Every structure is written in structure tokens, then in C-alpha cells.
């Protein structure tokens, strides 16, 4: 098996050896959050025809703008997608 030629910003070694793993972890979490935004948004709008929406994402959390009457349904959808 041939060794992997990692990009410069992901090479391990020296005092900055954490950078490669940090890059992978943060990039992976960012992709999961983006996917959750799409899944929650689709289900809120298209499947359940709700007025609630995903307002924004803050690091690894989502902020939902929820109509009071739709609270239980919106939270249930978000919890199912995020778990």
C-alpha cells in the first residue's frame, strides 16, 4: 500500500500536528450540519407544509424560527434528524 500524500495543511508532525485531525473533524461536522439544514428544511416546508424554518446555523447548532402552533412538530422533526 502506497503512503498517502496529504495536502500541506493536513500533514502531521511538529508542533502543529493537531491541524490535520482538526481539519478532518471540523470539515466533517460542517458537512453534517449542512445536510441537517437541508433535511429539516425539506421536511418542515415540503412534507409537513409548516411555516417554521431553519433560520441559521451557529457552529454545530441550528437555530429554528418556529411558529408557536407548530412547536411540537418542528422540534420533533429537528430532534429526529439531528439524532
N, C-alpha and C positions, 0 to 999 in steps of 0.2 A: 504494500500500500504506500502510495506516494504521499509525503507530508503536504499539508495544506499550506498554500501561500496566502496568508491572511493579509488584508489591506493594512496599510501603515497604522491607521488609528485603532486597529484591533490586535496588534501584535503584543504578546505578553512578554514581560521582562522588565527588570529595573524597578525603579520606584513608582512607576505608573502602570504596574501590571494589572491593576484592577480595571483599567479602562476597557479592555476587550470584553470582559464579562459584563460590565456595567452597560456597555453599548448594546449587547445582545438582550439583556434583561429589559432595559427601558424601551428598546425598539419593539420587543415582543409585547409588552404591556400596552404600548401605544396602539399596536395593531388590534389587540383585543378590545380596547376601548372604542376604536373606530368601528369595529364590527358590531359592538353592542349598540352604538348610536344608530346604526342602520337598522338593526333588528328591532329595537324598541320603537324607533320612529315608524317603521313599516307597520308594525302591529298596532300601534296607537292610532295611526291615521287610516290605513287601508283595511285592516282586518276588523277592528272594533269600531271604526268610524268615530273616534273620540276627538275632542278639541284640544286635549292636552298634548304637549310636545316636549322634545328634548331641547332645552334652552341653550346649554353649553356644556363643555367638559372641562373639568379643572383637574389637571394631573391624571389621577387614576379614578376620578369620581365623575358622575354625571349629575347635572342639575336639571331637574324636570320642572316645567311650568304646567301645573295641574289645575284643571277646573275643579272647583270644590265638589261638585256632584260626581266627578269621575275618580275621586281619590283612591278608593279601594281597588278599582280595576287597574288604574295606572300603576299603582305600587305593586300589585300582584304581577303584572307584566314585567316591570323592571326587575323585580326580585327573581323571577324565573329566568330571565335572560342573563342576568349577572351572576347567577349561581352555577 
